[in-house]
Every structure is written in C-alpha cells, then in structure tokens.
Amino acid sequence: MVEVLKGAEAEGATYETIALPGGTIKPCKGCDVCHKKGICPQKDDFEDLKAKIIASDGVVLASPNYIFSVSAQLKAFMDRCCGVVHCLGFEGRYGAAVVTSGGGDEEPVAEYMNQFLIATGITPVGSVWANMGELPNYEFTPEIVENARSLGRKLVHDWQNQIASPEIAERKAQFKERMRQLMLYCRQEWPFEAQYWEKTRGL
C-alpha cells in the first residue's frame, strides 16, 4: 500500500492512512436502523470513517489474504456499509485494491475488494498484489514496486479526468439499477434510503 500511496503522492495527492486494529468497528447487527434512519446506532468508529471517505476523492483498500478473503477487521467495515451500498453513498470517488498473501490466490480477493468499491458507488481503477512467499528476502521486487506506484498515479489521473473503463461503467450501471429496484420494493420499509433515492436520483 505504501508504494501505491507514493505513486498517488507523486501526482499531487495527499492522503491519510487508517488502520483497523480490531474492535474499533464492531460487526453489523442487521438491525436495519441505517436503512430507516441513515445512521448506525452502534457507538464506535464507523460513522467517523464513513465521513472521512465521503470527504475524500479516493480510497485505497488494503488487506492481507486471510483464507481467501479480506481480514476480519476490513470485513467488519464492509458489512457495516450496507446502508452505503443501498444508496451508493460513496459515488463520485475513485478507488484501488491492494492485497498481500503468504501463498497465493490474491487476485480473487482483489476482485472482491473492487466489487465492494463498485457496490458503494466508487469507481475502481485496478489492483495490485504480492505473494510474500515468492519474494527474495521478503522484499518487493522492482516490478511490484513500479506496478504499485503506477496504480497510485492512475488513481489520481483517472479521478482528475473522470475516466472509467467501459467494463467498470457497465458494472456500476447494472448495480445501480439493482439498487433502484430494491428501493422501489422496500421504499415503505426503509424510509431514509427511499427518500435519499427520491432526492438524488428521482426514484
């Protein structure tokens, strides 16, 4: 992740790194309050982190590969974003995914992270990963470093120029329609989200 941020910084970006050590964001309770009122009732760091993302132009998600998925800490944050997903609440931002592992299978995890970005409204520009077990002395090769920095530069460039590949644009459009249909179905049950859609997208 550090090398991705260096690439973004070289293009003029500033950034804040936020670690999720565990316990700072609790698991989702499935209480539906976020759908009805627009805010999670749990008292932890989730709403503050959500606000930071909304105030940003881009997001870089980074996680080790823990049994073919992201870490439990990151997954807890993702699960708490169910209201964000229904409203595509991070729309307008750009993002990227970074994965490390000890033995492979990084690409599906990176794709999962990018799908999460799409589901929250973010436009993903790509991903990088590294299998630490294959690296000499556990150090990133020049190729991996350059790929990471290139991703960081691309993140800034694509955001500045509002670029999205046709594939990503189509995936975003399909997911947006899926959420629109969900809002039509649940507009009485989830008043906050239905009103949000009516106000921002003419549900």
Secondary structure by P-SEA (a helix, b strand, c coil): caaaaaaaaaabbbbbbbbcccccccccccccccccccccccccaaaaaaaaaaaccbbbbbbccccccccaaaaaaaaaaaaaaaaccccccccbbbbbbcccaaaaaaaaaaaaaaaabbbbcccccccccccccccccaaaaaaaaaaaaaaaaaaaaccccaaaaaaaaaaaaaaaaaaaacccccaaaaaaaaacccc
